[in-house]
């Protein structure tokens, strides 16, 4: 039985650990937090959305970024302060424009495949995560936005997604609670929603029952290769400067979200993950009228770049915005307010009890997750999922688990390759 260390206890790390355990390996998960899913997997938009697979590498994204740069409430906001990491990432983002169509189709296929992996895990382990399999509705306010969506939809269809245009009257039928005037929309009946935090914690508990060890409150301060295999230097208390010990493994899989870039550097790899901040609010539906008037259909308002997910009867998750501001995790009132204002404009619900949150999406410049071997023998990566970590995690976990398992079964010769 091979010994494998997974770095990171978010959705990518826990699905990876679970998948490796199911293949018969001895697996441990290390994370600097006390509990699983305490960073980007804590309170995202909730959508399992193949319909959101269009990558951002399009000239229109650049135009919007410039237009909105000095508007604090804009959906896309960039701190113009110079940073080598930020501007090298942007240069690679621009270089990836030529792969816009190819990567959008590939992401769509990956998202469709990922659904079955996640649903199978939840069914096998009896995980309740407020799953709603009602579909996702995208709505558009103007003809130009709707026509741009029609062009992008052709790529989603090429990727195998069932998605079709709907009229304003059909929008009203699909989600009667939604107010506002729209020129049209697109509906994806096979998409779904769920609480990523509840799922990840539930799967982590199942993995523990199956024998996976979780090393919480523990930081990774170095990656080494000695004695024929990789070693992680672990420091208790989540402080890399604390007293450390070496953890010997046959393989190490890096699933550390925005921390993956630093850990990759320890292993001699360049992984240009950038932290793109997103915000969410959880509207607590505390009265009968709010419960009745909040939407059950998951939505994406294309103009506002805001998504919704109903998490059980009593919660409405509303998320959006993209902020390029480094490792800043501050929750800014001027970024939360547009989400609250959007809810008030579109639904008759009480917003007096709203819980704000901000998390850092681990984005690669081409918007594609990295599932691969590292330069150091025995090092692997499953990271860089960006805004689609919840959507893609089932597929990437299966892929990296198959890669690691195949190499380990092939023996030391394969690991040295």
N, C-alpha and C positions, 0 to 999 in steps of 0.2 A: 504494500500500500504506500503510495507516494505522499509526501508531506508538502502541502501547498499553503502559502500565506497570501491572503487577499488583503490589500491595503485599501481601506475605505468601507464604511458601513452604510452608505446610501443605497439607492435603488440599484445602481450598477454593481456595487460590491456584494450586496446580499443576494441578488439573483445569480451572480457568478459563483459565489460560495455554495449556494444551494445546488446549482447545476453540477459543479465539480463533485460535491458530496454524492449526488445521485449516480455519478459515474464510478463511485467506489473509492474516492481519495480521502485522505485525512486532511481536513481543511481547518484553518484558523483565520479569523478576520480581526484586523487591528484597526482601531479608530481613535482619534484624539478626544472624541466626545464620550460622555458617560453612557449614552444610549444610541441606538441606530437612528438614522434618518433625521439628524438634527441640523443639517445645512440645506442644500438645494432640494432635498427630498422631503422637506418639512411641510410646506404650504404652497405648492405650485398651483397652476390653473386647473389641474385635475383632468385635463382632456387626454384621452388615448386616441390621438387624432392623426390618422393617415392623411386626412384632408388638409392638414397643416404641414405637409411634407415639402412644400416648395422652399428651396433654399433661398437665402437672402442675397445671394451673389448676382444682383441684377442692377443695371444702371439706375433704375428708379429708386433703389434703396440709397444710393450715394446722393442723388438729388434731394431726397427727403432729409437725409442727414445734414446736408449743408443748409437747407431751408430752415430746419428746426433747431440749429445749433444754439441759438441764444434765446430759445423759448423754454422756460423752466418746466412748463406743463406738457411739452410735446411728447408724443409716444416714443420717439427716438431722440436721445440726448447724449451729446458727447462733450466731455470735459476737454477743452482744447489745450490744456497744459501739456507740454511735450513729455513724451515717455518713449524710450526705445521699444519697449515691449508693445505699446499701443500702436505706434506707427509702423513697426515691422509687421504686425498682425494685419493692419489695414492694407499695406502693400501686397501681402499675400492674398487678402480678401479680393482686391482688385484683379490680381492675376487669375483668380479662380472664376471670374465672370464667364470665361470661355467654356466652363464646365457646368454652367447653370442648368441646362436641359438634362444632361447626363446624370448629374447628381440629384436633381429633383426626381427623376424616374427611379433611380436606385434607392433613394430614401423612401419613396412610396412603397416599393416592393418590400423593403425591410420592415416598414411599419405594419404592413398587412401580415407578414409572417410573425411579427412579435406578438400580436394579439393572442394567438393560440397558445404560445408558450406561457404568457402571464395567466390566461384563464385556466390552463391546465394546472399550474402551480396552485392557484387559489382553490380550485376544486379538490385537488389531491389533499390539501392541508386544511380545508375548511376555513379559509380566511374571509372574513366579512370586511369589505373595504368600501361600502356604499356604492357598489357598482350599479351604473345605470346604462343599459344598452338601448338607448332611444335614438341614437344618431347625433350628428352635429350639424347645425344650421349656420352658414355664413351669410351675412346680410350686407348690402351695398346701398349707399345713399345716392350715388350719381352714376350716370351712364359710362363715364370714363373708367371709374373703378370697377364697374361690372364687366366692361369689355376686357380690361386687363385680367380680371379673374377668369373670364372665359378662355383666354389664351393659356393661362396657367393650368386650367382644368384639363386641357388637352394632354398635358404632360402627366397629370395624375391618372387620367384614363389609360395612357400608355403603360403606366406602372401597374395597372390591374385594378384600380379603385372604382367601385360603383359610386358615381356621384353625378347629380343632375341639377339643372337649373330649375328654379321655382319662381313663380310670379309673386307680386305683392299680396294678392289674395291668398295664395298658398302659404306664404309666410305667416299670415294671420291665423290660418288653420293649424299650422304646425306648432306655433307657440302663441296662443291667444293672449298671454300676459304681456307680450312685448308691445310697447307703444312706439310711435314714430312712423315716419314715412320712408319707404325704401323703393328703389327702382327694380330690385330683384334680389335673388339669392342663389346659393347652391346648397343642396342638402346631401349629406352622406349618411345613409341609414345604418351602415355597418360600424360606424365609429361609436365610442362609448366614453364614459367618465368614471372616475373613482378617486378615493382619497389615497394619495401616494404614501402618506405617512402611515396610515393604518395598514396598508398592504405591506410596506417594507418591514414594519415592526412585527406584523403577523408572520411574514415569511422568515424573519430572523428567529422568532420563537420556534417555528417549525424546524429550522436548521439546527438550533440548539438541541431539540429533542432527537434529531437524527445524528448528533455527535459533533457538530461544528462548534469549535471553541471561539468565543468572542473576547478579545483583549481590548477593553475600553479604557478611557483615560490614559491612552498610551500613544506617544508620538514616535514617528520614524525619523531618526536623525542621520542615518547613513545607510547606503546599500553597498555591499561588498561581494566579492566572489572569492571564495577560498575553500579548500578541501573538496573541490569538485562540484560545488553548488553555490547558489546565491545565499547571502546572509543579510538580514535586516537588523540594524541596530535600533533597539526599542528602548524608549525612556518612559517610565511610569509617570502618571500624573499629567500626561499630555504636554509635558515640557521637554523639548528636545535637549535642553541643557542639564536635565536631571541625570541621576545615575542610570547608566544604560546597560543592557545586556544584548547579546547577539542571539538572533533567532535563525537557526539553520533550517533551510527548506530545499526541496527538490525543484520548486518553482515559486516565483512571486508574481502575482498579478496586480497591477496598479489600476485601481478603480477610484482614485482619490479626488475626482471632480476638479475644481480649480486648483487644488494642491498637487495635481498630477505633474504639472510643469516642473516644480521644484524637485519632486521625487525622481522624475525622469532624468534631471540633470545629475542627481547623485549616481545614477546608473549609466551615465555617459550618453544619454539620448537627448535630442532636442524635440520637445513636444510643445508647439506654440499654442497652448490653451490660453484664452483670454477670459477674464471674469466679466460677463455682461450681466449687470444687475437687472432683476425684474422685481416688480412689486405685486402684492396681492392684498386683498381684504377679505375677511370672512364675515359676512353679514349674518348675525345671529337672528333667526326668525322667531322672536319671542312671543308674538301674538298671533291669534288665529287668522287675522286679515293678512299679515305678512306671509304666513305659511301658504295661504290660498293664492296670493297674488304674485309670489316669486315664480320664476320660470322653472319648469322641469327639463325642458329641452336645453341642451348645451349650445351656446351661441358664440359666434365670433363676429364682432362689429369691425369690418375691415378699415373703415376710416379712423376710428378711435384706437384700433389695435388692442381691443379688449375682449377677453373671453370670459365665459361663465360656466360653472358646473354646479349642479344641485347635489349636495352631499347629505343625503338623507332628508327627512322632513324639515329639520330645524336649522340647516346651514346653507348659505349660498356663497360659493367662492367666486370672486371676481378678480381677474389678474390681467396685467399688461405692462407695457413700457419696456424699453431697452435702454440701459444707461451704461456708457463706457466711461468708467471712473475708477479703474484699478480695483484694488481689493477692498474698496469702501463698502461697508455693510450698513451704513447709517440709514435709518428710515426717515425720509424727508416728508414733511407735511405737504409741501407743494407738489410732490409726486403721488401722494396718496389721495389728495383731494379730487383730482380728475376721476378716479375710480368711484369715489363716493358720489360725485356729481352725476356721473353716467348712470349709476343705479337709480338715483332719484328721478332722472329724466325719462327713464325707460320702464320703470316698474312702480307700482303702488305698494311699496314696502317701507317699514320703519328702519331708518339707518342710525338710530341712536346707540346701537350696540354693535360696533364694528371693530374687528381685531386686525390691525395692519401687520404686514410682514414684508421683508425684503430678502432675496436670496441671489446668489451669484451663479449664473449659468456657465458651465465650462465649454466654451465655444472654440472650435477650430476655424481657421480662416475660410475653409471651403465648406463649412457646416457639416462635415462628415465625421462621424465618430471614428476613433482609432482602435481597431482590434488587430493586434499584430504582436510579433516577437520584438524584443529589444535587442540592442547590440550586445549586451552582456548575456552569456548563456543562462537560461533559466528565468529571464525576465520577460514579462508579457504585459500588454496594455489592453484595457477596455475602458475607454474614457473619451471625453470630448464630445458628448452628445448634445451640447447646447440646450436649446429650448425643447428638445424632443427626448430627453432622458427617460421620462415616464413611458412615452410611446414606444421607444426603440429598445428598451432594456431587455425585454425577453429574448429578442433575436440576437443582440450582441452578446448576452450571457451565454446563450447556446453556442455561438460561434467561437468565443474564446475558450469555453470549456472543451469543445471538440479539438481545438488547436493544441491546448496544453495536454489533454489526455492522449492525443495521437503522438505528440513528441515524447511524452514520458513512457508510453508503451513501446516506442521505437528504441528507447534506451539512451545511454549517455552519448552515443555517436550523434544522434539527432539533436540533442540539446546543445552540442558544441558547434552545430552547423550554423 
